[in-house]
């Protein structure tokens, strides 16, 4: 299963994992055509809201074995 961990850059340029479970998105879409950088970042923006610059967010894609989540 694919997951995404979202990180937010703070004022001193350090990155922090956005609060669990909000900082981790489990990919449920089966159609890979629908999965894009922009669609993943839209999830990140939903987590932090409009007050954060989208350029201060990044994500890491991880593969998690079924049954470990």
ZAMARMI-512489 format. One record per residue (C-alpha): chain; x negated, y, z. Coordinates in steps of 0.5 Angstrom, whole numbers, plus 500, padded with zeros to 3 digits. Each point is the difference from the previous one (the first is absolute). Example, Ala and Ser with C-alpha at 12.3 -4.5 7.8 and 13.67 -1.06 7.14 Angstrom:
2
dodren unit:A	u:475	v:491	w:516
dodren unit:A	u:498	v:507	w:498
END
This chain:
69
dodren unit:A	u:500	v:500	w:500
dodren unit:A	u:497	v:507	w:498
dodren unit:A	u:500	v:505	w:506
dodren unit:A	u:498	v:507	w:500
dodren unit:A	u:497	v:504	w:506
dodren unit:A	u:501	v:507	w:500
dodren unit:A	u:495	v:505	w:502
dodren unit:A	u:500	v:508	w:502
dodren unit:A	u:494	v:504	w:500
dodren unit:A	u:500	v:505	w:506
dodren unit:A	u:497	v:507	w:501
dodren unit:A	u:493	v:498	w:501
dodren unit:A	u:500	v:495	w:494
dodren unit:A	u:501	v:494	w:503
dodren unit:A	u:505	v:495	w:498
dodren unit:A	u:505	v:496	w:505
dodren unit:A	u:505	v:494	w:498
dodren unit:A	u:507	v:503	w:501
dodren unit:A	u:504	v:497	w:505
dodren unit:A	u:501	v:493	w:500
dodren unit:A	u:505	v:497	w:497
dodren unit:A	u:501	v:507	w:497
dodren unit:A	u:493	v:500	w:497
dodren unit:A	u:501	v:493	w:496
dodren unit:A	u:504	v:499	w:494
dodren unit:A	u:502	v:493	w:498
dodren unit:A	u:501	v:499	w:493
dodren unit:A	u:507	v:497	w:498
dodren unit:A	u:500	v:502	w:493
dodren unit:A	u:499	v:494	w:495
dodren unit:A	u:500	v:504	w:494
dodren unit:A	u:492	v:502	w:500
dodren unit:A	u:502	v:505	w:494
dodren unit:A	u:504	v:504	w:506
dodren unit:A	u:494	v:500	w:504
dodren unit:A	u:496	v:507	w:499
dodren unit:A	u:495	v:504	w:504
dodren unit:A	u:506	v:505	w:500
dodren unit:A	u:505	v:496	w:503
dodren unit:A	u:495	v:497	w:505
dodren unit:A	u:498	v:508	w:502
dodren unit:A	u:508	v:501	w:500
dodren unit:A	u:500	v:495	w:506
dodren unit:A	u:495	v:504	w:503
dodren unit:A	u:503	v:507	w:500
dodren unit:A	u:506	v:497	w:503
dodren unit:A	u:496	v:497	w:506
dodren unit:A	u:497	v:507	w:501
dodren unit:A	u:505	v:505	w:497
dodren unit:A	u:500	v:506	w:496
dodren unit:A	u:495	v:504	w:505
dodren unit:A	u:494	v:496	w:498
dodren unit:A	u:496	v:501	w:494
dodren unit:A	u:500	v:494	w:495
dodren unit:A	u:493	v:501	w:499
dodren unit:A	u:499	v:498	w:507
dodren unit:A	u:503	v:493	w:500
dodren unit:A	u:497	v:494	w:497
dodren unit:A	u:501	v:492	w:500
dodren unit:A	u:497	v:494	w:500
dodren unit:A	u:503	v:494	w:496
dodren unit:A	u:499	v:493	w:504
dodren unit:A	u:502	v:493	w:499
dodren unit:A	u:503	v:497	w:506
dodren unit:A	u:502	v:492	w:500
dodren unit:A	u:507	v:498	w:501
dodren unit:A	u:502	v:498	w:507
dodren unit:A	u:495	v:505	w:503
dodren unit:A	u:504	v:506	w:500
END
